[in-house]
């Protein structure tokens, strides 16, 4: 009985750890998306930078 109880407690701790890690990664992703969406200087830079790269790739094909 004690082994089963300790295993359940360890499994609970692992589940909590994975849940916290998953929540942290989701929050980090959302924060990065918000930063890129609401920062016009970065979005303008990335859009203008992306066009020449895409045309270079298409011209090599």
PDB file of N, CA, C and O in Angstrom:
ATOM      1  N   UNK A   1       0.819  -1.196   0.000  1.00  0.00           N
ATOM      2  CA  UNK A   1       0.000   0.000   0.000  1.00  0.00           C
ATOM      3  C   UNK A   1       0.864   1.262   0.000  1.00  0.00           C
ATOM      4  O   UNK A   1       0.542   2.242  -0.672  1.00  0.00           O
ATOM      5  N   UNK A   2       1.963   1.231   0.758  1.00  0.00           N
ATOM      6  CA  UNK A   2       2.834   2.402   0.809  1.00  0.00           C
ATOM      7  C   UNK A   2       3.510   2.658  -0.527  1.00  0.00           C
ATOM      8  O   UNK A   2       3.692   3.807  -0.928  1.00  0.00           O
ATOM      9  N   UNK A   3       3.884   1.579  -1.218  1.00  0.00           N
ATOM     10  CA  UNK A   3       4.514   1.754  -2.531  1.00  0.00           C
ATOM     11  C   UNK A   3       3.552   2.407  -3.512  1.00  0.00           C
ATOM     12  O   UNK A   3       3.928   3.302  -4.269  1.00  0.00           O
ATOM     13  N   UNK A   4       2.309   1.946  -3.488  1.00  0.00           N
ATOM     14  CA  UNK A   4       1.315   2.507  -4.404  1.00  0.00           C
ATOM     15  C   UNK A   4       1.096   3.985  -4.105  1.00  0.00           C
ATOM     16  O   UNK A   4       0.996   4.799  -5.023  1.00  0.00           O
ATOM     17  N   UNK A   5       1.022   4.328  -2.831  1.00  0.00           N
ATOM     18  CA  UNK A   5       0.799   5.717  -2.446  1.00  0.00           C
ATOM     19  C   UNK A   5       1.975   6.589  -2.880  1.00  0.00           C
ATOM     20  O   UNK A   5       1.772   7.683  -3.406  1.00  0.00           O
ATOM     21  N   UNK A   6       3.202   6.115  -2.664  1.00  0.00           N
ATOM     22  CA  UNK A   6       4.366   6.919  -3.047  1.00  0.00           C
ATOM     23  C   UNK A   6       4.451   7.053  -4.562  1.00  0.00           C
ATOM     24  O   UNK A   6       4.869   8.094  -5.069  1.00  0.00           O
ATOM     25  N   UNK A   7       4.054   6.002  -5.293  1.00  0.00           N
ATOM     26  CA  UNK A   7       4.061   6.091  -6.751  1.00  0.00           C
ATOM     27  C   UNK A   7       3.044   7.122  -7.223  1.00  0.00           C
ATOM     28  O   UNK A   7       3.328   7.906  -8.129  1.00  0.00           O
ATOM     29  N   UNK A   8       1.866   7.125  -6.617  1.00  0.00           N
ATOM     30  CA  UNK A   8       0.833   8.095  -6.990  1.00  0.00           C
ATOM     31  C   UNK A   8       1.292   9.523  -6.694  1.00  0.00           C
ATOM     32  O   UNK A   8       1.044  10.434  -7.484  1.00  0.00           O
ATOM     33  N   UNK A   9       1.953   9.716  -5.570  1.00  0.00           N
ATOM     34  CA  UNK A   9       2.454  11.046  -5.226  1.00  0.00           C
ATOM     35  C   UNK A   9       3.518  11.494  -6.219  1.00  0.00           C
ATOM     36  O   UNK A   9       3.537  12.653  -6.633  1.00  0.00           O
ATOM     37  N   UNK A  10       4.399  10.583  -6.599  1.00  0.00           N
ATOM     38  CA  UNK A  10       5.430  10.932  -7.579  1.00  0.00           C
ATOM     39  C   UNK A  10       4.801  11.242  -8.930  1.00  0.00           C
ATOM     40  O   UNK A  10       5.230  12.165  -9.623  1.00  0.00           O
ATOM     41  N   UNK A  11       3.786  10.475  -9.302  1.00  0.00           N
ATOM     42  CA  UNK A  11       3.114  10.721 -10.580  1.00  0.00           C
ATOM     43  C   UNK A  11       2.405  12.072 -10.567  1.00  0.00           C
ATOM     44  O   UNK A  11       2.406  12.785 -11.571  1.00  0.00           O
ATOM     45  N   UNK A  12       1.797  12.425  -9.427  1.00  0.00           N
ATOM     46  CA  UNK A  12       1.148  13.734  -9.300  1.00  0.00           C
ATOM     47  C   UNK A  12       2.169  14.851  -9.468  1.00  0.00           C
ATOM     48  O   UNK A  12       1.916  15.829 -10.171  1.00  0.00           O
ATOM     49  N   UNK A  13       3.317  14.705  -8.823  1.00  0.00           N
ATOM     50  CA  UNK A  13       4.356  15.731  -8.927  1.00  0.00           C
ATOM     51  C   UNK A  13       4.838  15.870 -10.362  1.00  0.00           C
ATOM     52  O   UNK A  13       5.060  16.987 -10.831  1.00  0.00           O
ATOM     53  N   UNK A  14       5.004  14.751 -11.070  1.00  0.00           N
ATOM     54  CA  UNK A  14       5.422  14.814 -12.471  1.00  0.00           C
ATOM     55  C   UNK A  14       4.373  15.501 -13.321  1.00  0.00           C
ATOM     56  O   UNK A  14       4.709  16.319 -14.177  1.00  0.00           O
ATOM     57  N   UNK A  15       3.095  15.178 -13.096  1.00  0.00           N
ATOM     58  CA  UNK A  15       2.026  15.811 -13.861  1.00  0.00           C
ATOM     59  C   UNK A  15       1.982  17.310 -13.619  1.00  0.00           C
ATOM     60  O   UNK A  15       1.772  18.089 -14.549  1.00  0.00           O
ATOM     61  N   UNK A  16       2.179  17.714 -12.368  1.00  0.00           N
ATOM     62  CA  UNK A  16       2.191  19.142 -12.050  1.00  0.00           C
ATOM     63  C   UNK A  16       3.367  19.820 -12.739  1.00  0.00           C
ATOM     64  O   UNK A  16       3.223  20.921 -13.271  1.00  0.00           O
ATOM     65  N   UNK A  17       4.524  19.177 -12.734  1.00  0.00           N
ATOM     66  CA  UNK A  17       5.702  19.743 -13.385  1.00  0.00           C
ATOM     67  C   UNK A  17       5.475  19.902 -14.885  1.00  0.00           C
ATOM     68  O   UNK A  17       5.792  20.947 -15.454  1.00  0.00           O
ATOM     69  N   UNK A  18       4.926  18.869 -15.529  1.00  0.00           N
ATOM     70  CA  UNK A  18       4.663  18.961 -16.965  1.00  0.00           C
ATOM     71  C   UNK A  18       3.612  20.020 -17.269  1.00  0.00           C
ATOM     72  O   UNK A  18       3.716  20.731 -18.268  1.00  0.00           O
ATOM     73  N   UNK A  19       2.605  20.127 -16.416  1.00  0.00           N
ATOM     74  CA  UNK A  19       1.567  21.136 -16.622  1.00  0.00           C
ATOM     75  C   UNK A  19       2.152  22.535 -16.501  1.00  0.00           C
ATOM     76  O   UNK A  19       1.845  23.413 -17.308  1.00  0.00           O
ATOM     77  N   UNK A  20       2.992  22.742 -15.497  1.00  0.00           N
ATOM     78  CA  UNK A  20       3.618  24.057 -15.327  1.00  0.00           C
ATOM     79  C   UNK A  20       4.529  24.383 -16.507  1.00  0.00           C
ATOM     80  O   UNK A  20       4.544  25.520 -16.979  1.00  0.00           O
ATOM     81  N   UNK A  21       5.281  23.405 -16.985  1.00  0.00           N
ATOM     82  CA  UNK A  21       6.170  23.626 -18.130  1.00  0.00           C
ATOM     83  C   UNK A  21       5.368  23.946 -19.375  1.00  0.00           C
ATOM     84  O   UNK A  21       5.731  24.848 -20.131  1.00  0.00           O
ATOM     85  N   UNK A  22       4.285  23.222 -19.601  1.00  0.00           N
ATOM     86  CA  UNK A  22       3.435  23.456 -20.760  1.00  0.00           C
ATOM     87  C   UNK A  22       2.821  24.848 -20.704  1.00  0.00           C
ATOM     88  O   UNK A  22       2.778  25.553 -21.713  1.00  0.00           O
ATOM     89  N   UNK A  23       2.349  25.242 -19.534  1.00  0.00           N
ATOM     90  CA  UNK A  23       1.766  26.566 -19.365  1.00  0.00           C
ATOM     91  C   UNK A  23       2.809  27.648 -19.607  1.00  0.00           C
ATOM     92  O   UNK A  23       2.509  28.666 -20.231  1.00  0.00           O
ATOM     93  N   UNK A  24       4.032  27.441 -19.121  1.00  0.00           N
ATOM     94  CA  UNK A  24       5.107  28.409 -19.330  1.00  0.00           C
ATOM     95  C   UNK A  24       5.411  28.570 -20.817  1.00  0.00           C
ATOM     96  O   UNK A  24       5.563  29.691 -21.302  1.00  0.00           O
ATOM     97  N   UNK A  25       5.499  27.449 -21.544  1.00  0.00           N
ATOM     98  CA  UNK A  25       5.800  27.520 -22.973  1.00  0.00           C
ATOM     99  C   UNK A  25       4.676  28.192 -23.749  1.00  0.00           C
ATOM    100  O   UNK A  25       4.937  28.958 -24.677  1.00  0.00           O
ATOM    101  N   UNK A  26       3.430  27.913 -23.382  1.00  0.00           N
ATOM    102  CA  UNK A  26       2.298  28.570 -24.046  1.00  0.00           C
ATOM    103  C   UNK A  26       2.328  30.067 -23.796  1.00  0.00           C
ATOM    104  O   UNK A  26       2.094  30.856 -24.711  1.00  0.00           O
ATOM    105  N   UNK A  27       2.614  30.463 -22.559  1.00  0.00           N
ATOM    106  CA  UNK A  27       2.686  31.885 -22.221  1.00  0.00           C
ATOM    107  C   UNK A  27       3.823  32.554 -22.974  1.00  0.00           C
ATOM    108  O   UNK A  27       3.669  33.671 -23.468  1.00  0.00           O
ATOM    109  N   UNK A  28       4.949  31.888 -23.065  1.00  0.00           N
ATOM    110  CA  UNK A  28       6.091  32.433 -23.791  1.00  0.00           C
ATOM    111  C   UNK A  28       5.756  32.624 -25.264  1.00  0.00           C
ATOM    112  O   UNK A  28       6.102  33.650 -25.850  1.00  0.00           O
ATOM    113  N   UNK A  29       5.091  31.653 -25.863  1.00  0.00           N
ATOM    114  CA  UNK A  29       4.695  31.751 -27.266  1.00  0.00           C
ATOM    115  C   UNK A  29       3.738  32.910 -27.479  1.00  0.00           C
ATOM    116  O   UNK A  29       3.883  33.670 -28.436  1.00  0.00           O
ATOM    117  N   UNK A  30       2.767  33.050 -26.598  1.00  0.00           N
ATOM    118  CA  UNK A  30       1.796  34.147 -26.722  1.00  0.00           C
ATOM    119  C   UNK A  30       2.499  35.489 -26.581  1.00  0.00           C
ATOM    120  O   UNK A  30       2.197  36.421 -27.326  1.00  0.00           O
ATOM    121  N   UNK A  31       3.428  35.604 -25.643  1.00  0.00           N
ATOM    122  CA  UNK A  31       4.147  36.868 -25.457  1.00  0.00           C
ATOM    123  C   UNK A  31       4.988  37.213 -26.674  1.00  0.00           C
ATOM    124  O   UNK A  31       5.059  38.381 -27.056  1.00  0.00           O
ATOM    125  N   UNK A  32       5.626  36.231 -27.290  1.00  0.00           N
ATOM    126  CA  UNK A  32       6.420  36.483 -28.494  1.00  0.00           C
ATOM    127  C   UNK A  32       5.512  36.929 -29.631  1.00  0.00           C
ATOM    128  O   UNK A  32       5.846  37.862 -30.362  1.00  0.00           O
ATOM    129  N   UNK A  33       4.355  36.263 -29.789  1.00  0.00           N
ATOM    130  CA  UNK A  33       3.419  36.651 -30.842  1.00  0.00           C
ATOM    131  C   UNK A  33       2.906  38.068 -30.626  1.00  0.00           C
ATOM    132  O   UNK A  33       2.797  38.838 -31.580  1.00  0.00           O
ATOM    133  N   UNK A  34       2.588  38.420 -29.379  1.00  0.00           N
ATOM    134  CA  UNK A  34       2.128  39.779 -29.082  1.00  0.00           C
ATOM    135  C   UNK A  34       3.217  40.791 -29.396  1.00  0.00           C
ATOM    136  O   UNK A  34       2.941  41.845 -29.968  1.00  0.00           O
ATOM    137  N   UNK A  35       4.442  40.479 -29.028  1.00  0.00           N
ATOM    138  CA  UNK A  35       5.548  41.400 -29.271  1.00  0.00           C
ATOM    139  C   UNK A  35       5.736  41.641 -30.766  1.00  0.00           C
ATOM    140  O   UNK A  35       5.918  42.779 -31.197  1.00  0.00           O
ATOM    141  N   UNK A  36       5.693  40.574 -31.550  1.00  0.00           N
ATOM    142  CA  UNK A  36       5.887  40.728 -32.986  1.00  0.00           C
ATOM    143  C   UNK A  36       4.700  41.408 -33.646  1.00  0.00           C
ATOM    144  O   UNK A  36       4.870  42.133 -34.625  1.00  0.00           O
ATOM    145  N   UNK A  37       3.505  41.185 -33.127  1.00  0.00           N
ATOM    146  CA  UNK A  37       2.307  41.776 -33.718  1.00  0.00           C
ATOM    147  C   UNK A  37       2.216  43.261 -33.417  1.00  0.00           C
ATOM    148  O   UNK A  37       1.865  44.049 -34.296  1.00  0.00           O
ATOM    149  N   UNK A  38       2.525  43.652 -32.202  1.00  0.00           N
ATOM    150  CA  UNK A  38       2.322  45.035 -31.795  1.00  0.00           C
ATOM    151  C   UNK A  38       3.568  45.898 -31.915  1.00  0.00           C
ATOM    152  O   UNK A  38       3.542  47.063 -31.519  1.00  0.00           O
ATOM    153  N   UNK A  39       4.636  45.369 -32.442  1.00  0.00           N
ATOM    154  CA  UNK A  39       5.830  46.169 -32.644  1.00  0.00           C
ATOM    155  C   UNK A  39       5.975  46.418 -34.146  1.00  0.00           C
ATOM    156  O   UNK A  39       6.520  45.575 -34.859  1.00  0.00           O
ATOM    157  N   UNK A  40       5.496  47.558 -34.633  1.00  0.00           N
ATOM    158  CA  UNK A  40       5.471  47.776 -36.086  1.00  0.00           C
ATOM    159  C   UNK A  40       6.850  47.819 -36.734  1.00  0.00           C
ATOM    160  O   UNK A  40       6.999  47.433 -37.893  1.00  0.00           O
ATOM    161  N   UNK A  41       7.851  48.279 -36.004  1.00  0.00           N
ATOM    162  CA  UNK A  41       9.186  48.357 -36.591  1.00  0.00           C
ATOM    163  C   UNK A  41       9.696  46.966 -36.954  1.00  0.00           C
ATOM    164  O   UNK A  41      10.291  46.782 -38.016  1.00  0.00           O
ATOM    165  N   UNK A  42       9.470  45.999 -36.091  1.00  0.00           N
ATOM    166  CA  UNK A  42       9.942  44.641 -36.352  1.00  0.00           C
ATOM    167  C   UNK A  42       9.142  44.005 -37.481  1.00  0.00           C
ATOM    168  O   UNK A  42       9.718  43.343 -38.345  1.00  0.00           O
ATOM    169  N   UNK A  43       7.823  44.196 -37.489  1.00  0.00           N
ATOM    170  CA  UNK A  43       7.025  43.568 -38.544  1.00  0.00           C
ATOM    171  C   UNK A  43       7.344  44.185 -39.896  1.00  0.00           C
ATOM    172  O   UNK A  43       7.379  43.476 -40.902  1.00  0.00           O
ATOM    173  N   UNK A  44       7.578  45.494 -39.940  1.00  0.00           N
ATOM    174  CA  UNK A  44       7.959  46.115 -41.219  1.00  0.00           C
ATOM    175  C   UNK A  44       9.307  45.576 -41.682  1.00  0.00           C
ATOM    176  O   UNK A  44       9.494  45.275 -42.861  1.00  0.00           O
ATOM    177  N   UNK A  45      10.244  45.456 -40.744  1.00  0.00           N
ATOM    178  CA  UNK A  45      11.566  44.960 -41.116  1.00  0.00           C
ATOM    179  C   UNK A  45      11.481  43.536 -41.635  1.00  0.00           C
ATOM    180  O   UNK A  45      12.101  43.200 -42.644  1.00  0.00           O
ATOM    181  N   UNK A  46      10.717  42.699 -40.950  1.00  0.00           N
ATOM    182  CA  UNK A  46      10.672  41.297 -41.352  1.00  0.00           C
ATOM    183  C   UNK A  46       9.952  41.128 -42.681  1.00  0.00           C
ATOM    184  O   UNK A  46      10.340  40.281 -43.485  1.00  0.00           O
ATOM    185  N   UNK A  47       8.906  41.921 -42.930  1.00  0.00           N
ATOM    186  CA  UNK A  47       8.195  41.806 -44.209  1.00  0.00           C
ATOM    187  C   UNK A  47       9.090  42.262 -45.356  1.00  0.00           C
ATOM    188  O   UNK A  47       9.159  41.594 -46.388  1.00  0.00           O
ATOM    189  N   UNK A  48       9.767  43.377 -45.190  1.00  0.00           N
ATOM    190  CA  UNK A  48      10.605  43.871 -46.278  1.00  0.00           C
ATOM    191  C   UNK A  48      11.830  42.988 -46.469  1.00  0.00           C
ATOM    192  O   UNK A  48      12.354  42.871 -47.576  1.00  0.00           O
ATOM    193  N   UNK A  49      12.280  42.373 -45.392  1.00  0.00           N
ATOM    194  CA  UNK A  49      13.436  41.490 -45.499  1.00  0.00           C
ATOM    195  C   UNK A  49      13.048  40.152 -46.116  1.00  0.00           C
ATOM    196  O   UNK A  49      13.870  39.503 -46.764  1.00  0.00           O
ATOM    197  N   UNK A  50      11.823  39.745 -45.921  1.00  0.00           N
ATOM    198  CA  UNK A  50      11.386  38.439 -46.399  1.00  0.00           C
ATOM    199  C   UNK A  50      11.218  38.423 -47.926  1.00  0.00           C
ATOM    200  O   UNK A  50      11.449  37.389 -48.551  1.00  0.00           O
ATOM    201  N   UNK A  51      10.832  39.515 -48.519  1.00  0.00           N
ATOM    202  CA  UNK A  51      10.539  39.539 -49.960  1.00  0.00           C
ATOM    203  C   UNK A  51      11.776  39.217 -50.808  1.00  0.00           C
ATOM    204  O   UNK A  51      11.682  38.361 -51.687  1.00  0.00           O
ATOM    205  N   UNK A  52      12.933  39.861 -50.589  1.00  0.00           N
ATOM    206  CA  UNK A  52      14.096  39.500 -51.415  1.00  0.00           C
ATOM    207  C   UNK A  52      14.535  38.047 -51.249  1.00  0.00           C
ATOM    208  O   UNK A  52      14.961  37.409 -52.212  1.00  0.00           O
ATOM    209  N   UNK A  53      14.431  37.530 -50.035  1.00  0.00           N
ATOM    210  CA  UNK A  53      14.837  36.140 -49.805  1.00  0.00           C
ATOM    211  C   UNK A  53      13.929  35.202 -50.588  1.00  0.00           C
ATOM    212  O   UNK A  53      14.408  34.255 -51.211  1.00  0.00           O
ATOM    213  N   UNK A  54      12.620  35.454 -50.562  1.00  0.00           N
ATOM    214  CA  UNK A  54      11.685  34.606 -51.301  1.00  0.00           C
ATOM    215  C   UNK A  54      11.941  34.690 -52.800  1.00  0.00           C
ATOM    216  O   UNK A  54      11.871  33.673 -53.491  1.00  0.00           O
ATOM    217  N   UNK A  55      12.235  35.872 -53.314  1.00  0.00           N
ATOM    218  CA  UNK A  55      12.481  35.992 -54.752  1.00  0.00           C
ATOM    219  C   UNK A  55      13.786  35.314 -55.136  1.00  0.00           C
ATOM    220  O   UNK A  55      13.895  34.745 -56.223  1.00  0.00           O
ATOM    221  N   UNK A  56      14.784  35.372 -54.246  1.00  0.00           N
ATOM    222  CA  UNK A  56      16.037  34.665 -54.525  1.00  0.00           C
ATOM    223  C   UNK A  56      15.812  33.163 -54.592  1.00  0.00           C
ATOM    224  O   UNK A  56      16.344  32.489 -55.474  1.00  0.00           O
ATOM    225  N   UNK A  57      15.031  32.645 -53.670  1.00  0.00           N
ATOM    226  CA  UNK A  57      14.757  31.204 -53.656  1.00  0.00           C
ATOM    227  C   UNK A  57      14.000  30.805 -54.913  1.00  0.00           C
ATOM    228  O   UNK A  57      14.325  29.793 -55.534  1.00  0.00           O
ATOM    229  N   UNK A  58      13.006  31.578 -55.294  1.00  0.00           N
ATOM    230  CA  UNK A  58      12.208  31.249 -56.479  1.00  0.00           C
ATOM    231  C   UNK A  58      13.050  31.346 -57.749  1.00  0.00           C
ATOM    232  O   UNK A  58      12.857  30.562 -58.678  1.00  0.00           O
ATOM    233  N   UNK A  59      13.974  32.294 -57.799  1.00  0.00           N
ATOM    234  CA  UNK A  59      14.789  32.437 -59.006  1.00  0.00           C
ATOM    235  C   UNK A  59      15.796  31.299 -59.149  1.00  0.00           C
ATOM    236  O   UNK A  59      16.188  30.954 -60.264  1.00  0.00           O
ATOM    237  N   UNK A  60      16.217  30.712 -58.022  1.00  0.00           N
ATOM    238  CA  UNK A  60      17.152  29.591 -58.119  1.00  0.00           C
ATOM    239  C   UNK A  60      16.452  28.308 -58.540  1.00  0.00           C
ATOM    240  O   UNK A  60      17.096  27.397 -59.060  1.00  0.00           O
ATOM    241  N   UNK A  61      15.141  28.221 -58.322  1.00  0.00           N
ATOM    242  CA  UNK A  61      14.404  27.026 -58.734  1.00  0.00           C
ATOM    243  C   UNK A  61      14.192  27.100 -60.208  1.00  0.00           C
ATOM    244  O   UNK A  61      13.589  26.199 -60.791  1.00  0.00           O
TER     245      UNK A  61
END
